[in-house]
């Protein structure tokens, strides 16, 4: 049997480590350049107990007293305030566009990047902790008189798209949400779908791929176990039970035996994921519970060619949850030809991101801007 291995995915493209070699030489025509037609402030602030320090950029439209303001919430992984990835800086491109069109924007360095500190125990940080970071940014804005009088909203990208509803469910000051590629179906299904895509691309047949999906979901169900020893027992039992139920053809297609599947040791593979505190929270957290508490207006957008977060499934679920909870101020938009970063894409594959000169499709920028201005309280 030939040697075979497929790397089990961490969720979202922004967790994948890309080489930034020669990024300065890449063609990125949308990167903002001086002169800027809005006011720019480099700001710093702390949380209440001074355990976390934040660095951020606030861009404010000129010659306006009343204007909407948004906080951009990044996707997973530590990113700077601009969302730097392969020479692209999507959060800066978005902020530049919005502030040129009458919307103030606060974009913040994630913990451990730029001027933001890591916090007291970075290895234990979860999406819930990151939602409190957003609240700290909100508290900073509310201390400023020229900001407090205006409508404040959140734009959440990828993981940020499930963090934004957490904050809005707790804070009535949030008046609108833009959910950009939000995986509201939850971490377990999202992660499973990403792995199934990897198997299909590797040429694994459909029956074997479907069978692996059932195994992976069953394995992730064990992530609710808090006792490490019991967790190991449960994943071992889950895998053995699965192997007994499979025919020889499927086991061969997945290179599966008593200890290995797709070239990886089963116990090691899932234990590594389990040991990541952020991952365990992501797998176990149910975004629907916070989303159904959101009463402010919502724009939910996912690219048609997004291979990280399925557009049809997540958009349909977002609309259903919000409307069933009585929120009628909801706009759902599947963005044609766009990927997870809202680039105009051919395949939507993560390897295509670097090849695309466009950082963010102009019609996506304008769709967000128009909705913010048109949807008044």
Backbone torsions as a table, in degrees:
resi	resn	phi	psi	omega
1	UNK	NA	133.1	-178.1
2	UNK	-71.7	154.3	176.4
3	UNK	-70.6	134.9	-175.2
4	UNK	-147.8	137.6	179.4
5	UNK	-152.5	133.4	172.4
6	UNK	-122.8	126.5	-178.2
7	UNK	-72.4	122.8	176.2
8	UNK	-67.8	130.1	-170.7
9	UNK	-75.8	137.3	156.2
10	UNK	-77.9	152.3	-174.1
11	UNK	-73.2	145.2	171.6
12	UNK	75.4	143.8	-179.2
13	UNK	-60.6	-31.3	-174.0
14	UNK	-75.7	-3.0	170.1
15	UNK	-91.0	-14.5	-179.2
16	UNK	-78.3	133.0	-175.9
17	UNK	-85.9	117.0	177.6
18	UNK	-106.1	142.4	174.0
19	UNK	-71.3	131.4	179.7
20	UNK	-98.5	21.4	-177.3
21	UNK	-63.1	130.2	177.9
22	UNK	57.5	26.4	-179.8
23	UNK	-60.5	-27.8	-178.1
24	UNK	-68.7	-17.8	-178.7
25	UNK	-93.5	-3.9	179.9
26	UNK	-75.4	147.5	-179.7
27	UNK	-79.1	109.3	-179.5
28	UNK	-131.7	75.8	-170.8
29	UNK	-65.6	-19.1	-177.9
30	UNK	-86.5	-7.7	178.7
31	UNK	-56.6	124.9	-175.5
32	UNK	-59.6	144.2	178.8
33	UNK	-133.9	150.5	175.9
34	UNK	-64.9	154.5	1.0
35	UNK	-80.6	150.7	178.4
36	UNK	-101.2	138.6	-176.4
37	UNK	-98.9	33.8	176.3
38	UNK	-149.8	164.9	179.2
39	UNK	-83.5	139.8	-178.6
40	UNK	-121.2	128.5	176.0
41	UNK	-125.5	128.0	170.1
42	UNK	-88.6	117.7	-173.1
43	UNK	-122.0	155.0	175.3
44	UNK	-139.3	144.9	-179.3
45	UNK	-158.7	170.8	-176.5
46	UNK	-125.5	164.1	169.3
47	UNK	-77.0	177.4	-170.8
48	UNK	-61.8	-39.6	-176.9
49	UNK	-96.5	11.1	174.4
50	UNK	65.5	22.0	179.5
51	UNK	-88.7	-15.0	178.4
52	UNK	-132.8	131.7	177.3
53	UNK	-110.3	137.8	-177.2
54	UNK	-118.9	140.8	170.0
55	UNK	-114.1	139.7	-174.3
56	UNK	-155.1	167.0	172.7
57	UNK	-121.1	130.1	177.6
58	UNK	-113.1	120.9	176.7
59	UNK	-110.8	128.8	-173.5
60	UNK	-126.4	128.9	178.6
61	UNK	-57.2	145.1	178.4
62	UNK	-81.3	147.6	170.2
63	UNK	62.8	28.0	175.9
64	UNK	-127.3	136.3	175.1
65	UNK	-95.7	-31.1	178.9
66	UNK	-114.9	126.9	-179.4
67	UNK	-160.9	147.9	172.3
68	UNK	-70.9	155.9	174.8
69	UNK	-135.7	140.5	179.9
70	UNK	-125.8	149.3	168.8
71	UNK	-106.0	126.1	177.0
72	UNK	-87.2	129.2	179.0
73	UNK	-110.1	121.9	-172.6
74	UNK	-76.1	168.0	172.4
75	UNK	-77.8	-173.9	-172.5
76	UNK	-70.2	155.4	-175.0
77	UNK	89.6	156.0	-178.8
78	UNK	-79.4	120.2	-180.0
79	UNK	-128.5	153.1	174.9
80	UNK	-77.6	175.8	-174.3
81	UNK	-60.5	-22.0	-178.5
82	UNK	-91.9	-8.5	-177.8
83	UNK	71.2	35.8	-173.8
84	UNK	-57.0	124.8	179.3
85	UNK	-153.6	113.5	177.2
86	UNK	55.5	38.5	-179.6
87	UNK	84.1	-15.8	176.2
88	UNK	-80.8	145.9	176.5
89	UNK	-133.0	71.2	-170.3
90	UNK	-61.8	-34.9	-177.8
91	UNK	-72.6	-31.6	174.8
92	UNK	-71.0	-42.4	177.9
93	UNK	-59.4	-43.8	179.1
94	UNK	-65.7	-45.6	-179.6
95	UNK	-62.4	-41.7	179.0
96	UNK	-60.7	-45.5	-179.5
97	UNK	-64.0	-46.4	-177.6
98	UNK	-65.7	-44.1	-177.4
99	UNK	-70.2	-27.1	172.0
100	UNK	-70.5	-15.9	-177.5
101	UNK	-118.7	28.9	169.6
102	UNK	88.1	19.1	178.6
103	UNK	-122.1	125.1	174.8
104	UNK	-78.0	147.5	-176.3
105	UNK	-137.5	133.1	170.3
106	UNK	-110.8	118.4	175.3
107	UNK	-118.8	134.7	-164.4
108	UNK	-124.0	139.2	171.4
109	UNK	-64.3	131.7	173.4
110	UNK	-65.3	161.5	177.1
111	UNK	-50.6	131.0	175.9
112	UNK	81.8	6.7	175.9
113	UNK	-124.5	157.3	177.6
114	UNK	52.5	-125.6	-178.4
115	UNK	-101.3	9.4	177.6
116	UNK	-93.3	137.6	-179.5
117	UNK	-80.7	167.7	-177.6
118	UNK	-80.0	-20.4	-172.8
119	UNK	89.7	177.1	-171.5
120	UNK	-76.3	-29.5	-177.9
121	UNK	-145.0	75.7	-172.3
122	UNK	-59.8	-29.0	-178.4
123	UNK	-69.6	-16.6	180.0
124	UNK	-99.2	2.8	-177.0
125	UNK	-65.5	133.8	177.1
126	UNK	-125.3	177.5	176.5
127	UNK	-59.6	-32.8	177.9
128	UNK	-62.8	-45.2	177.2
129	UNK	-60.1	-40.4	-179.6
130	UNK	-66.8	-29.3	176.0
131	UNK	-66.9	-32.1	176.0
132	UNK	-70.8	-30.0	173.0
133	UNK	-60.6	-42.6	178.4
134	UNK	-62.9	-41.1	176.9
135	UNK	-61.7	-37.4	177.6
136	UNK	-64.3	-36.9	175.7
137	UNK	-67.4	-39.8	176.0
138	UNK	-61.5	-44.7	179.6
139	UNK	-60.5	-38.2	177.3
140	UNK	-61.7	-46.7	-178.7
141	UNK	-62.4	-38.0	-177.7
142	UNK	-70.1	-14.7	176.2
143	UNK	-79.8	-12.8	-177.8
144	UNK	-99.2	121.2	-173.7
145	UNK	-60.3	-38.9	-177.3
146	UNK	-72.2	-16.6	178.2
147	UNK	-94.1	-41.1	-173.3
148	UNK	-56.7	-32.9	-176.6
149	UNK	-76.8	-6.9	-175.5
150	UNK	-106.9	162.7	177.9
151	UNK	-71.3	132.9	179.6
152	UNK	-114.0	132.6	177.7
153	UNK	-132.0	175.4	-179.3
154	UNK	-125.7	138.2	169.9
155	UNK	-114.2	112.8	-177.3
156	UNK	-111.5	123.1	179.8
157	UNK	-101.8	129.1	174.5
158	UNK	58.2	-118.9	176.1
159	UNK	-55.5	-35.3	177.0
160	UNK	-59.0	-24.1	178.9
161	UNK	-74.2	-16.4	171.4
162	UNK	-101.0	-19.4	175.1
163	UNK	-73.6	-37.8	-178.7
164	UNK	-56.2	-46.3	176.6
165	UNK	-64.5	-31.0	175.3
166	UNK	-56.7	-46.3	-177.4
167	UNK	-69.7	-45.3	-178.0
168	UNK	-63.9	-31.3	178.3
169	UNK	-67.6	-26.2	-178.2
170	UNK	-97.7	-27.3	-170.1
171	UNK	-121.0	112.9	-178.7
172	UNK	-70.2	-14.3	179.3
173	UNK	-67.4	-20.5	179.0
174	UNK	-76.6	121.0	-173.9
175	UNK	-102.9	-17.5	177.6
176	UNK	-158.9	155.9	178.7
177	UNK	-129.6	139.0	166.2
178	UNK	-114.5	114.7	-179.2
179	UNK	-101.6	111.9	-172.1
180	UNK	-111.1	102.5	-178.9
181	UNK	66.6	42.8	-174.5
182	UNK	-85.2	127.3	-178.6
183	UNK	-87.7	70.2	-174.3
184	UNK	-71.7	-11.7	176.7
185	UNK	-72.4	-9.5	176.0
186	UNK	101.0	161.2	-173.3
187	UNK	-67.3	-38.2	-176.1
188	UNK	-63.8	-47.8	-178.9
189	UNK	-70.8	-40.4	179.2
190	UNK	-59.7	-48.0	-179.6
191	UNK	-64.4	-39.2	178.3
192	UNK	-63.2	-45.1	-180.0
193	UNK	-60.7	-38.8	178.8
194	UNK	-64.4	-38.7	178.7
195	UNK	-70.6	-35.5	177.3
196	UNK	-65.1	-37.9	176.4
197	UNK	-61.7	-41.9	178.9
198	UNK	-62.2	-40.1	178.7
199	UNK	-66.3	-42.4	179.0
200	UNK	-62.3	-42.3	179.3
201	UNK	-65.1	-27.8	178.9
202	UNK	-82.1	-2.5	176.1
203	UNK	90.5	11.4	176.9
204	UNK	-71.1	136.1	-175.5
205	UNK	-67.1	161.3	-170.1
206	UNK	-64.1	-38.4	-179.4
207	UNK	-66.0	-42.7	179.5
208	UNK	-67.6	-39.2	178.5
209	UNK	-62.3	-45.9	179.0
210	UNK	-61.8	-39.3	179.7
211	UNK	-65.9	-40.7	176.3
212	UNK	-62.4	-38.4	179.2
213	UNK	-58.9	-41.3	178.4
214	UNK	-65.7	-40.0	177.4
215	UNK	-63.1	-48.3	-176.0
216	UNK	-60.3	-44.6	177.9
217	UNK	-62.2	-40.0	178.8
218	UNK	-64.9	-39.7	177.3
219	UNK	-63.2	-43.0	-178.2
220	UNK	-68.3	-25.4	175.9
221	UNK	-62.3	-24.9	179.2
222	UNK	-75.2	-8.6	-178.2
223	UNK	-70.1	-7.8	175.2
224	UNK	-76.5	-14.7	-179.8
225	UNK	-74.2	125.4	-178.2
226	UNK	-90.4	-17.6	179.9
227	UNK	-90.7	118.0	-175.3
228	UNK	-59.8	-42.2	-179.1
229	UNK	-62.9	-43.7	178.5
230	UNK	-67.1	-34.9	177.0
231	UNK	-59.8	-45.3	179.6
232	UNK	-61.5	-40.6	178.1
233	UNK	-63.2	-42.4	-177.3
234	UNK	-67.7	-41.9	-179.7
235	UNK	-70.7	-33.4	176.3
236	UNK	-63.9	-44.2	179.2
237	UNK	-64.9	-42.5	179.8
238	UNK	-60.4	-43.4	-177.0
239	UNK	-69.8	-42.1	-179.8
240	UNK	-64.1	-40.3	178.3
241	UNK	-63.9	-40.8	179.1
242	UNK	-62.9	-45.6	-177.7
243	UNK	-62.4	-35.3	179.7
244	UNK	-66.3	-24.4	-176.4
245	UNK	-91.1	-6.7	-175.3
246	UNK	-98.3	149.5	174.9
247	UNK	-84.2	168.3	-175.2
248	UNK	-61.1	-35.7	-177.8
249	UNK	-63.7	-43.1	-179.9
250	UNK	-68.3	-42.8	179.1
251	UNK	-61.3	-39.1	179.2
252	UNK	-68.3	-41.5	-179.0
253	UNK	-63.4	-32.2	-178.7
254	UNK	-97.8	5.9	-179.8
255	UNK	52.5	46.5	-174.0
256	UNK	-102.3	137.2	169.5
257	UNK	-142.7	-157.2	-173.7
258	UNK	-64.4	-29.3	-176.3
259	UNK	-118.5	-17.0	-171.0
260	UNK	-126.9	152.4	170.2
261	UNK	-148.0	139.9	-173.3
262	UNK	40.3	42.2	172.6
263	UNK	79.6	11.0	-178.0
264	UNK	-126.8	146.1	175.5
265	UNK	-69.6	122.6	-173.0
266	UNK	-60.4	-50.0	-177.3
267	UNK	-62.8	-42.7	179.7
268	UNK	-64.8	-44.0	-176.8
269	UNK	-58.6	-50.4	-176.2
270	UNK	-78.9	-29.2	176.3
271	UNK	-66.5	-37.2	178.0
272	UNK	-62.4	-41.3	177.6
273	UNK	-67.5	-43.1	-178.8
274	UNK	-60.2	-35.4	-176.7
275	UNK	-74.5	-10.3	176.4
276	UNK	-87.4	110.7	-174.9
277	UNK	-58.2	-42.7	178.9
278	UNK	-58.7	-43.0	-178.1
279	UNK	-64.2	-44.6	-179.5
280	UNK	-60.4	-42.2	178.3
281	UNK	-63.9	-44.9	-178.7
282	UNK	-60.0	-42.6	-179.7
283	UNK	-66.7	-38.9	-174.5
284	UNK	-87.6	-21.6	-176.0
285	UNK	-71.9	138.3	178.0
286	UNK	-107.7	100.7	-177.4
287	UNK	-60.7	-23.4	-176.8
288	UNK	-62.8	-31.1	-176.2
289	UNK	-66.5	-39.6	176.5
290	UNK	-78.6	-37.4	-177.6
291	UNK	-60.7	-36.7	-178.1
292	UNK	-72.1	-10.8	176.8
293	UNK	-92.0	-5.2	-177.4
294	UNK	-78.5	121.8	-178.8
295	UNK	-111.5	-9.0	178.7
296	UNK	-78.7	173.5	-179.1
297	UNK	-74.6	149.4	-171.6
298	UNK	-137.4	132.6	168.0
299	UNK	-112.6	119.5	178.7
300	UNK	-113.0	125.3	-174.3
301	UNK	-134.5	133.6	173.8
302	UNK	-141.1	140.1	179.2
303	UNK	-69.2	140.8	178.7
304	UNK	-57.5	-33.5	-176.7
305	UNK	-104.7	21.4	177.3
306	UNK	-68.2	117.4	178.5
307	UNK	-97.2	-0.5	178.1
308	UNK	-95.6	-38.0	-178.2
309	UNK	-133.6	113.9	-176.0
310	UNK	-64.3	126.3	-174.7
311	UNK	-66.6	-52.8	-173.0
312	UNK	-61.5	-48.3	-176.9
313	UNK	-64.0	-48.8	-174.8
314	UNK	-72.7	-37.7	178.7
315	UNK	-67.9	-42.2	179.0
316	UNK	-62.2	-42.6	-179.8
317	UNK	-67.0	-41.2	177.9
318	UNK	-58.0	-47.6	-179.4
319	UNK	-63.1	-43.7	-178.9
320	UNK	-62.0	-47.9	-177.5
321	UNK	-61.5	-48.0	-176.2
322	UNK	-66.5	-42.7	-177.6
323	UNK	-72.7	-35.4	177.0
324	UNK	-67.7	-25.9	177.8
325	UNK	-88.4	4.5	174.4
326	UNK	95.1	5.1	178.6
327	UNK	-90.1	109.0	-178.3
328	UNK	-97.7	-3.8	-177.7
329	UNK	-94.8	66.1	-172.8
330	UNK	-129.2	132.0	173.6
331	UNK	-122.4	125.9	-178.9
332	UNK	-110.3	128.2	-177.7
333	UNK	-136.3	117.4	167.9
334	UNK	-88.8	123.0	-171.2
335	UNK	-92.3	110.8	-174.7
336	UNK	-61.3	134.8	173.5
337	UNK	69.8	8.1	-176.8
338	UNK	-102.2	149.3	177.9
339	UNK	-96.9	-163.5	-175.9
340	UNK	-66.5	-25.8	178.7
341	UNK	-93.2	-0.1	-174.5
342	UNK	68.4	33.2	167.7
343	UNK	-88.2	151.1	171.5
344	UNK	-73.3	117.8	-168.1
345	UNK	-122.4	160.1	174.3
346	UNK	-95.6	-48.8	-178.2
347	UNK	-110.4	-28.8	-174.0
348	UNK	84.9	-3.2	-178.4
349	UNK	-66.4	148.5	-177.4
350	UNK	-63.1	-30.0	-179.5
351	UNK	-71.5	-13.1	-179.9
352	UNK	-82.5	-19.9	-173.8
353	UNK	-55.2	-44.8	-177.0
354	UNK	-67.4	-30.0	-174.9
355	UNK	-76.3	-18.6	-175.7
356	UNK	-88.6	125.1	179.6
357	UNK	-72.2	-33.9	-178.9
358	UNK	-67.0	132.1	176.9
359	UNK	-86.7	-40.8	-179.9
360	UNK	-154.4	128.5	-175.2
361	UNK	-59.4	132.3	-179.7
362	UNK	-54.2	-36.5	-178.3
363	UNK	-72.0	-24.3	174.4
364	UNK	-71.1	-43.7	176.6
365	UNK	-58.2	-46.7	-177.4
366	UNK	-70.0	-33.7	178.0
367	UNK	-62.1	-43.3	178.6
368	UNK	-65.6	-46.7	-178.8
369	UNK	-60.6	-48.3	-178.6
370	UNK	-61.8	-43.5	-178.1
371	UNK	-64.0	-41.8	178.9
372	UNK	-58.6	-43.5	-177.4
373	UNK	-76.5	-33.4	-175.4
374	UNK	-80.0	-31.9	-175.9
375	UNK	-89.5	84.3	-178.7
376	UNK	-88.8	151.4	179.8
377	UNK	-61.9	NA	NA
